């Protein structure tokens, strides 16, 4: 009798395992929405659309990019956090959304610790400090000295209050104890136009969008914010090389889903990310854009997110940044 019961139990377990395997093999059965919290045509959106093609190839299913903008990216993130955790709604998460926006956008309540399942990191990006060509500085230290010797004359632009490029400049101000004026714009492009024209002195811009202006001689690059030099701008030193101690910050794009995503779907998506990371075509495409491939799993991404959330929170509090 005992043997018979054990055989029945073993048979049931085998059937359950087969059922789970079949469920895993079935995903995805229909198109997947990849939510981007930024407007179409910008660097986050264009990178997300490139990534979506590779993810589609890996999953053998359509991946449709959907732009949901507003509140510093929190609107799109909130829409994903409230979606069904079935793997058919994913977030192409840009690091300013979970690490910066929560400190600024108090009206949107998302708990990035508990409201998401993190799949992994996709790529890193760096900001680059660019100045107007007529500004008499050739290095970061010269910019700092110029600002100190010419009070109330050095202004920097950003994509808006609380943007990552504003915080890059605020961090420079805090590390050098230098006074510089912030001028917020509605996006990076108008800020860059005013750097070129000389209406403002400098800005931090994403390397892949700034590269053409730098290479075309429209602005002068002084340093990148990453720990190592950027492949798209190999002659530009890092902030550390330029003499700003412990200044090493990068942004990132990662993949996330609503909390409660089944383990088998999480594992399937993580496998897809690993395979994309190893794809030489994806590697070449990201390198041309100045991105660095930095795959990490969901646990590592969440730990990094929490660390950067703390860093930018301290910068924001010290700078007294408020909307």
N, C-alpha and C positions, 0 to 999 in steps of 0.2 A: 504493500500500500504506500509506504514511504517513497519507494523508488518511483511509483506511478505519479505521486504528487510532485516529486522533483522534476520528472520529465515534463509534466504539464506546465510547471513554473518556468522551466527552461524554454519550452516552446513559446510561452507567452512573452518572455523577455526577448527572444529572437524576433518575434513578430513586432514588438515595440521598437526594437532597434532598426528593423527594416522600414518601419513606418517613419521614424525620425530621419533615416537616410533618404527616403523617398521625398520627404518634405523639404529637406535641404537641397536635394537635386532639383526640385521644382522651382525654387526661387532663382531668379524672378520670372514670373509668368506674364507680367504686363509692364508697360513703360514705367520708369522711375522718374520722379520729380527731383531735380537738384536745385535747391533754393539758394539764390545769391542775394545778399542783403544790400547790394550796391547797384547803381544804375547801369544799364546796358552801355557798352562801349568803353567803359573804364578798365583799368588793369585787372581788377578782381574778376569782372565779368568775362573779359577776353581769356583770361587764364582758366576760368571755370569751364568755358565752352571748349577749350582745347582738351582739358582733363575729361570732360564728359564724353568726348569721342573715344578716348582710350578706355574709360570705364564701360562704355557701351560694348566695345569690342570684347572686353574681358567677360562681361556678364551675358553676352549674346542677347542683349535687350536694349531697346531705346532708352536713352537718358535725356530728358528734356529740361533745359535750364529755365528757371522761372525767377524773374527779378522782383523782389519785394523790398522796397526801400523805405527809409524813414527812421527817425530817432537814433541816428548813429549806427544803424544796422540792427537795432534791437527788434524792429517790427518783423523782419524776416526770420530772425532767430526765434522769436516768440511763436510765430506761425508753425515752425518745425517742432518746437517743444510741445505744442498742443496737438500734434498730428498723431495718427494711429501708429504705434511702433511695429510696423509690419515690413519695414525695409523699402517701402515705395515712396517715402518722403525723406530726403536727406538734406543736410545743410553743407554747402561749400563755405566753411567757416573761416573768415579772415580774422586774424588775431586781435585787431582793435575792438571787435565786437564783444568778446568775452573779457578782455583784459583792461579796456579803457572805458567803453561806453557805460558799463554799470555804475561807474563813479560819477558820470555826468548826467545820464538819463534816468533820473530818479522815478519818473512816472511809470516806466515799464518794468514790471517785476519778473525777472527770470533768475532762477538759481542755477548758475552754470555748474555747480557742484553736483546737483541732483536731478536736473531736468533733461539731461542728455546722456546718450550712450556714445562714447568717443571711439571712433574706428581707428584713426591714425593721422599722422602728419603727412602732407604731400610734398610741399616745397617751402623753402625759406626765401624771403626777399630782404633787401637792405635799402635803407635810405642813403642818399648822397647829399652832402652839403654843397650847394652851388651859390656863387655870388655874381653880382653884376660885374661885367668886364672892366668898367671904369673905376670900380672900388679899388683903392691902392693897397690891396692885400693879396698875398700869394700863399698863405698858409692859415691854418686855424688859429694858431697863436697870434699871427698878425691881425686877424679879424678881432680877436679878443682884445688885443692891445688898442686897436683902432676904436673899438666901442668904448673902452675906458677913457681914452684920450679925447673922444668926441661925444660927450654925453648927449642923450636925446636925439641922436642923428641916425643911429643904426636900427633899422626895422626889418623884421622878418615876416614872411607870409606863410600861410598854411591853407589847408582845405577847409578850415573852419574850427570853431572852438572845440577843444577836446580831441582833435584829429591826431593821428600818430606823428605827423610831421611837426605839428605844434609842440607835442611833448618831446620830440627829439631835440628841438631848440630849447625848450624849457630845461631839459636835462643838461644841455651845454651851459646854459646860464647858471644853473645851480652848482655845477661842478667847477666853474671858473669864477663864481661870484661876480658876474658881469650883468649890467643892466642893458636890456635890449627890448625894443617895443614890438609887440605882436600885432599883426594886421590880418584878421581872418578874412578869407574869401569863400566863395561858393564853389569850391573845387580847386584842384591843383593847377589846372590849366591857366585860369586868370591870374593866379599868384605868379606862375612862371613868366607870363607875359610882362608883369610889372617888375620882376627881377631883371628881365632882358632890357626893359626900357629905363631902368634905374629909379623907378618910383619907390621901390623898396630895395634893401641891400642884399638880402639873401633868403634862402629857404632850404628846407630839407625836402627832397622829392624822391619818389621810388626810383631806383636805379634804371629799371627798364623803360620808364617814360622819360627820364632825364637824359639818357644816353645820347639820343639824337641831337639834343640841344648842346650837349657838351662837345660831341664830336663835330658838330657843325660850327663850333666857335661862338655860339650865342651867349653862353655863360661859362664861368670858370669853376671847375670842381676842386674842392679843397680836401674832402675826405669822405669815406663811406663809414656807416655806423656799425658794420659787422666786425667780428673778431679777426676775420681774414679778408684779404682783398677780393673784390668782386670780379668774376670772369669777364663781364661786359666792359669793365673799367679797370683793367689790370695795372694801369699806371697811377691810379689814384690811391693814396695811402689810406689806411684805416684811421679812425679817430685816436686809437691808442698810439699808432705810429706817429700821429701828428702831435702827440704830447698830452692828450687828455686821458688821464689815468682811469682805468676801469670802465671806460666808455665802450661798451660792446652790446648793442641791442639789434635784434633783427625781428622782422615780422614773419608771419607764416600763414599758410593756407592749410586747413585740415578738413577732414570728413567727419561728420557727426550725424546722429539720428536721435529720435525721441528716446527718453528713458524707457526701459522695459523691452528693448529690442532682443528677440530670442538669440541665444548663444550661437545657434547654427548660422543665422543670417549675419551676425557680427563677424563670425569666423570667415564666412564666404566673402564678405566685403573686405576684410583685412587681407585675405589671400589675393583679391583683385588688386588692392593697393600695392602689395609686395611685388606682384607681377608687373604692374605699371612702372614701379620704381626701377625695375631691371630692364625695362624696354629702352633700347638705344635710341629709338626715334623720339620717345618722350624726353629722354635725357638731352638730346641735341636741341629739341624745341625749347626746353626750359633754359638751357645754357645760353641760347641766343637771346632770350629775354632777360638775362641777368639773374635768373633764379638759381638756387642751389637745391638739389634734391636731398631731402633729409627725412626719409621714411622713419617713423617710429610708431609703436603700437598705441592703442587707446590709452593705456595706463600712463605711458610716458608723456603723451600729449596733454593729458589732464594735469599731470604734475607740473609740466612747463607752464600751462595756462595759469595755474594757481600762483606760481612764482612770479610771473609777469604781471598778474593782476595786483599783487602786493607792491611790486616795484612802481607801477604807474599810479597806483593809489597814493603812494608817498609823494611822488612828483606832483600830482594834481593838488594834493593837500597843501604842500609847501608853496606852490604857485598860486594857490587860492583860485583855481579855475572853476567858474560857475556859469551856467546858462541863465 
